[in-house]
Amino acid sequence: MKNLKKIKKKQYDSNLNFFKTFLTSLVIISVFSILPNTVNFVKSNFQSNEASINSSKQNFDKTLDKWNKKNKIIKDNINDRFSWNIFEDIEVFGKEEDDQDPTRLSASTVEELFKDNGYNLDTVKETKLVNTGNQLTKLPKELKNIESPKKRKKLFIKIVLPLIVEENLKIRFDRKKLFEILNKNNTSTRDKAWLKLKLKQYGVKNNDLAKLKIRMDEIPVSLAIAQAAKETGWGSSRFAQEGNALFGQWTWSGEGIKPLEVEKNKKHKVAKFKILKSSVRAYQRNLNTHSSYKEFRIERAIQRDNDEKLDSLKLVNFLEKYAETGKEYTEVLKKIIHQNSLTDFDEVDILPTSLKMKNLI
């Protein structure tokens, strides 16, 4: 009986070993038969992906080439009112305020806010100081509905004044730093990097620091306010309301508002901005870089050399090319400056931080 059990166990073990061997062989055979197909599949898939990548790269290169050609067209078609390229501007300056989410306040809210902060133009004229904390990102829609011209003009000046003064202050600081570097015996690596950036910002080639010194300067506050008032109808124009365009600058890119009545042979739009401050910055850069305003910059440099004060009523004579009406345009600006005593704001500076805090408490 025991011998019979041993025989059966041996037979069972033998069958089990045979089965294991059979399965192992089957797996090996399967692997070697499937592996070539798998390799071919992977290889085929890789080649397909590689072809897709190459195709995508070619499409990208074509798109980039088209973009570069379009960008060149934009550069070649720049007119007197709009000299800088939006693509280069992002590269040089970054997004800055354009990343903000602007909100529009009503005219009554703005007036109440200014009143609470003690912001009135008589005080500004007396103290020659303005609180830049009163800046707005958009013009109130109701601005054009204010019946009293005097009241509407005052509110418009209150809105644009802090924007202009602050942007001028940035230029003033840059100008001071430029002169400090020019007066140094040795220029540090950091100073060289700063100069490189400013040369690009002001469109100056061949490291011409003399030209940079002429271009890097402020625009008189009275002149900037007068042009903003003329171009926007004291803040009531469609371009100002919809595109924060304070100075009517033109562009051929997609970011703009098309005039309702435009000549058929002209494809320009009025440049739009996300916030008002960006419009002021673009305007200053335009006057400081465009070839049409070379004489304007030379006259400004002469005034600097004589008494360090900028005379907007003289400088305005060199802005005939800013508008199609030419000389008539400059005469209108002079009238706006005179009638609204805008030169009273030319020496206005920014209210110190300590006083700002006291003003808000």
Secondary structure, DSSP 4 states (H G I P E B T S, - for coil): -HHHHHHHHHHHHHHHHHHHHHHHHHHHHHHHHHHHHHHHHHHHHHHHHHHHHHHHHHHHHHHHHHHHHHHHHHHHT--TT--S-HHHHHHHH-SGGGGS------HHHHHHHHHHTT--HHHHHHH-EE-GGG--SS--GGGGG-S-HHHHHHHHHHHHHHHHHHHHHHHHHHHHHHHHHHT-SS--HHHHHHHHHHHHHTT--TT-HHHHHHHS----HHHHHHHHHHHHTTTTSHHHHHH--SS--EESSSSEE--SS--TT---EEE--SSHHHHHHHHHHHHHH-GGGHHHHHHHHHHHHHHS---HHHHGGG-GGGSTTTHHHHHHHHHHHHHTTGGGGTT-EEPPHHHHHHHH-
